[in-house]
Amino acid sequence: MRKHTGGSRVWTYPLPIDQAEFTLDLPEWSVVIHVAVQAGAPCLWVTCDPERPTFAVPFCWVATGHEIPADASGHLGTVQLHDDALVLHLFMREMF
């Protein structure tokens, strides 16, 4: 487990659900700690140093029963939306 250094914070990023593939600009060395629904919208929580340079990190949603892309490198969490009628699983995609 990576040790938190001075300047680390917990930040929340809202996640789009209108597109299956998307990127988020996250500070260098960000660590995903949680995925959940907050106020009806899916969000990603990371520990990060907001003063670090940012880079585009690719993610994708996969609905239950759908194929997981070959470049999906890790499951980060699952959210249930629309009175649990929509279940989406968040994956990080390989960057290189």
C-alpha positions as CSV (number, residue, x, y, z in Angstrom):
1,M,0.0,0.0,0.0
2,R,1.3,3.4,-0.9
3,K,2.1,5.8,1.9
4,H,0.3,9.1,1.8
5,T,2.6,12.0,1.5
6,G,2.2,15.6,2.6
7,G,-0.5,17.4,0.6
8,S,-2.7,14.3,0.2
9,R,-6.4,14.9,0.1
10,V,-9.6,12.9,-0.6
11,W,-11.3,14.3,-3.7
12,T,-14.6,13.3,-5.3
13,Y,-15.1,13.2,-9.1
14,P,-18.6,12.9,-10.6
15,L,-18.8,10.1,-13.2
16,P,-20.7,10.4,-16.5
17,I,-23.2,7.7,-17.3
18,D,-24.2,9.0,-20.7
19,Q,-21.1,7.4,-22.3
20,A,-19.6,3.9,-21.8
21,E,-16.0,5.1,-22.2
22,F,-14.6,8.3,-20.8
23,T,-11.5,9.9,-19.2
24,L,-11.0,11.9,-16.0
25,D,-8.1,14.3,-15.5
26,L,-6.6,13.0,-12.2
27,P,-3.5,14.2,-10.4
28,E,-0.4,12.1,-10.8
29,W,-0.2,9.2,-8.3
30,S,-4.0,9.3,-7.5
31,V,-5.3,6.2,-5.7
32,V,-8.9,5.2,-6.2
33,I,-10.5,4.4,-2.8
34,H,-14.2,4.2,-3.5
35,V,-17.0,4.3,-6.1
36,A,-20.6,5.0,-5.0
37,V,-23.7,7.0,-5.7
38,Q,-24.0,10.4,-4.0
39,A,-27.1,12.5,-4.4
40,G,-28.3,10.2,-7.2
41,A,-25.1,10.5,-9.3
42,P,-22.2,8.0,-9.5
43,C,-18.9,9.4,-8.1
44,L,-15.3,8.3,-7.8
45,W,-13.3,9.1,-4.6
46,V,-9.5,9.2,-4.8
47,T,-6.6,10.2,-2.6
48,C,-4.4,12.6,-4.3
49,D,-2.1,15.6,-4.1
50,P,-4.1,18.3,-6.0
51,E,-0.8,20.2,-6.7
52,R,0.6,17.3,-8.8
53,P,0.3,17.5,-12.6
54,T,-2.9,15.8,-14.0
55,F,-3.2,13.3,-16.8
56,A,-6.2,11.7,-18.6
57,V,-7.1,8.4,-17.0
58,P,-9.4,6.1,-19.2
59,F,-12.4,4.4,-17.6
60,C,-15.4,2.4,-18.9
61,W,-18.7,1.3,-17.6
62,V,-19.9,-2.2,-18.2
63,A,-23.5,-3.2,-17.6
64,T,-24.2,-6.6,-15.9
65,G,-24.2,-9.3,-18.5
66,H,-22.2,-7.3,-21.1
67,E,-18.7,-8.1,-22.3
68,I,-15.8,-6.6,-20.5
69,P,-13.3,-4.9,-22.9
70,A,-10.0,-6.6,-23.3
71,D,-8.1,-3.6,-22.1
72,A,-10.0,-3.2,-18.8
73,S,-7.3,-3.5,-16.2
74,G,-9.2,-3.5,-13.0
75,H,-12.7,-3.4,-11.5
76,L,-13.1,-0.4,-9.3
77,G,-16.7,-0.6,-8.1
78,T,-20.3,-1.1,-8.9
79,V,-23.2,1.4,-8.8
80,Q,-27.0,0.8,-8.9
81,L,-29.1,3.6,-10.5
82,H,-32.7,4.2,-11.4
83,D,-34.2,2.3,-8.4
84,D,-31.7,-0.4,-9.0
85,A,-32.9,-1.0,-12.5
86,L,-29.4,-0.2,-13.9
87,V,-26.3,-1.8,-12.5
88,L,-23.0,-0.5,-13.9
89,H,-19.5,-1.8,-13.1
90,L,-16.6,0.7,-13.4
91,F,-13.3,-0.4,-14.8
92,M,-10.0,1.4,-15.4
93,R,-8.6,0.9,-18.8
94,E,-5.0,0.3,-19.7
95,M,-3.3,3.5,-20.6
96,F,-0.5,2.1,-22.8
